[in-house]
Amino acid sequence: MVTGLPADAVLAQLEQWQLRPDGPAIHGHGTLVQPVRTAEETAAVLKLGSADAGSEHEHLVLRRWGGSGAVRLLRADPHRRALLLERLRPQHLDSLSDYEACGVVGELYHRLHVPALPQLRTLTSLVEQWLGEFSVLPRNAPIPHRLVEQASALGRDLIADRSGADRVVLHGNLHSGNVLTAGREPWLAIAPRPINGDPHFEIAPMLWHQWDELAGYVRDGVRTRLHTLLDAAGLDEDRARGWAIVRVIHAAVREVDSGSDAAAITRYIALAKAVQD
């Protein structure tokens, strides 16, 4: 059972909502997704998240999106981090080519980037925290110091420019593995980690997802993804590049702090270099 999700909690939620299991459960990072049938025989999924799974406000954004561009929320118990969701089909957007997948995700940005919700954390506050992490990173860390300095400067400039800051809801982790096909629409987003912010911040996960597919042409592959996303979403290239560098270098710093293997850090450094001219 997933840490923080004991079996009796899962059984209690099934009983409370009169659900019966309808297939094997999927265990993720701090979450459990159980296919179910409702008392009315509707196919759905029960999603349970642990306290540290970043799911505190998932129900709010799913309700706000109302099934437009995202999985539809059927029922929620926020205190238990429990969601009852429409059941989508198992085909991920990963099944498409890079070009097609980036085009779909770029179009989803238009639908998901609704006006900010007051309950959500802001990107400004998050990046202020990141800047503190950058400032205490040892100079001998396995990340080129010039990239850390560049990310720090970009982060300060981007949050200082209020024209794009904190104005829309961001999915927070939108990549092709978090987009599934459905009966009512071709593609719908799942598993948001919502935050209020600048829409240009959203791009980085699509650049680093399925990294192995870029082997041998990282620079060109990353740039193709970037430009396809920008064209589909109508975003500004310089601002998107800036946010990508900030987000990617923070991901590298997080890997350093967690003692991850060198390959993950190298991947993020390569990506930070590839998005630049």
N, C-alpha and C positions, 0 to 999 in steps of 0.2 A: 504493500500500500504506500502511496506517496506520503512523504514526510508531512506531518500536520493534518493528514486526512485519514483518521482511523476508520476501520470498516464499519463501526457502529454509526458513525456520522453519515456515511453514505447510505446505509440502510434506513436511517431515520429520515433522510431527505426523500428517498424513494417512497417511504410510507406516507409522509406528510402530503406529498403531491400526488399520491395515488398513481405511481409510475411502476412499470415492470421492466426489468432489463430486456433488451432486444438485440443482444450481440455482445462481443467482448469489449471490455473497457480499454481505453487508451490512456496510458500514464505518461504525463509530460513533466516539464520542469515546474514542480509545485502545483500541478493541476491533474485532475482526473476528468475524462470525458466518457460518459457512459451512454451508449445508444439505448433509448427507452421507447415504450409505447405509453401513451396517456390512457386514462380511463375511457376516453372516447376513441381509442385505437389510432390516435394521431402519431405518426413517426416523429420523434424529436430526439434531442440529446440533453442529458443532464451534465452540466459542467460545474465542478467544484474546485475552488482554488484555496490554497493555504494562505495564511496571513502575510507571507512575504512574496507572493507570486505576482505583485503588481496589478492585482485585479480589483482593487478597492472601488474604482469608479467605472469599471467596464459596463455595468448595467446602465449608468447614466448616458453614456455616449450611444450605446445600442438603442436605447429608448429614443434618444434625440434623432438618430439616423432613421429610425422607423422602418428598417428593412431596405432603405434606398442605398444601394452600393455595399451593403453589409448584411450579415446573417440577421434574421429577425428574432428579437427577444420575445418570448412567450410569457415568461414569468421570472421573477427575481426575488431572492431573499438576501439582501446585501449583508446582513449581519453574519450570515453563514457562508458568504461568498458563493452562493448557489445561484445558477442561472439555468433556466429551461429555454433551449434554443431550437429553432427549426432545424430539421436534419437536412444537411446538404449532401451532395454526392462526393465520393472519395477522390475524385480527380482534382489534383492540384494544378495551378497555373504553371508549375515546373514542367508540365508535359508539353508546353509550347516552346518555340524557339525564343532565344533572348529578345530578339526584336519584337516579336508578338507579345511576349510577356510584359516588356517595358511599356508597350503601347497601352495594354489593358490597365496596368497600374497607374499610368499617367492619367488616363480617363477617370479612374476611381478617385484620384485626388480631387477632381472637380466636385464630386458628389459628397465626399466625406469631410471636406474642409468647410464645415458650417461655422457660423459665428461662435465665439468662445463661450464656454460654460463657466460660471463663477466658481463652481466647486472644484475645478481642476487646478493642478499646479501649473505655474507658468514656466515657459522655456527660459525666461530671463533669470528666474531664481535657480533653475537647474544649472545654467551655464555659469552663474556666479559661483556655485559650488565647484564646478569643474575647474574654473580658473584657480581656485584655491588648491586643488589637487595638482594642477600643472606647476604651480609655484613651488611646491615642496618636493617635486620629483628630483631625485639626485641627478647630477650632471653625468654620472657614469651609468645611468640607466640605459638599457639596450634600445633606445629610441633616439635618433639624431636630435641634438638639442635645438638645432635651428628649426626643426618641424614643431617642437613643443613651443618655442617662442612664437613661431608663425601662428599656430593655433590659438595661443593666448591673445595675440594682437587681434586676430580676426574675431575671436569670441567677444572681446571688449567692444570692438567697432560694431558688430552685428547687433548686440543687445542695446547699444547706445542709440542706434538708428530706430526710432520708434515707429517708423512707417510700416514695418512689417512685423513688429514684435507682438506676440501673444494675442493675435487677433482672431485666430481660427482654432478649431479643434483639430488636433493631429491624431492620426491613428497611432503613431509612435513606433510601430514595428512592422511596417507594411512592405512585405516582400512576396515573391511569387509562391512561397510555401505557405503563406497565410491568406491565400485566395483560392476558394473552391468553386466548383461549378454547381449549379442548382437547377431545379426544374423551372422555376419562375424567371430566372435570369441566367445568362451565360456564366457570369463570374461575380462572386460576392466575397468581401473581406471578412476575416474572422480574427479573433484574439487580439483586440486592440490593447495598447498600453497608453491610454490617452493623456494628452497634455495640451495646454493652450500655447500656441506659438506661431512661428513664421512657417508658411507652407514649404519653403525651400529646405527646411530642416528634414523633411520627410524622405529625401532621396537616398541617403546613405545605405539603408538596409538592402535596397535593390542592387547596389553596386557591389556589396560584399557577399551577397547570397550566391550559392552555387559557385564558389570561387574556383573549384577544381576545373570547371568548364572553360576557364580563361587561360589555362596552362598553355604557355607558348606564345600567347599574344595578349598579355595582361594590359599593356598600355592601350592598344587599339580596342580591346574588348571592353574595358572600363569606359572609354570615351564613347563608344557606340551606345552602351547602356545609358550613359549620362545624356547624350544628345537626343536619344529616342524619348527618354522621360521628359526632358525639357520641351521638346516639340509637342508631345501629347498633352502636357499640362500647361503649356504657355508660361513657363517660369523664366526668371532672369538667370542667365548663365553665370555671371560673376557671383551673384548672391548664392546660388546653388553650390558652386565650387567652394566658396568660403565655408558654408555650413558643413559641407562634406568633409573638408579638412578638419574642422573642429571636432566633428562627431567621430571621425575615424581615429584621430590622435587620442581622443578620450578612450575609445575602445582599446587602443594599444596600452594606454596607461593602466586601464583596468586589468588587462592581462598581466602586466608587470606586477601589479599589487597582489594578484591572486597566485603568482608563481607559476603561470601557465608555461607551456612549452614554447620554445623560440619560434616555431613555425607560425603560430598565431600572430605573434608580434610582427614578424617579417611580412606576413600577409597585409596587415594594416599599414605598415610603412610603405609597401609597394603601392597600395591603393592611394594613399595620400600623395605620393609622387605622380601617379598616373593621371589624377584629375587636374593637374596643373599644366600650364603651357610650357 
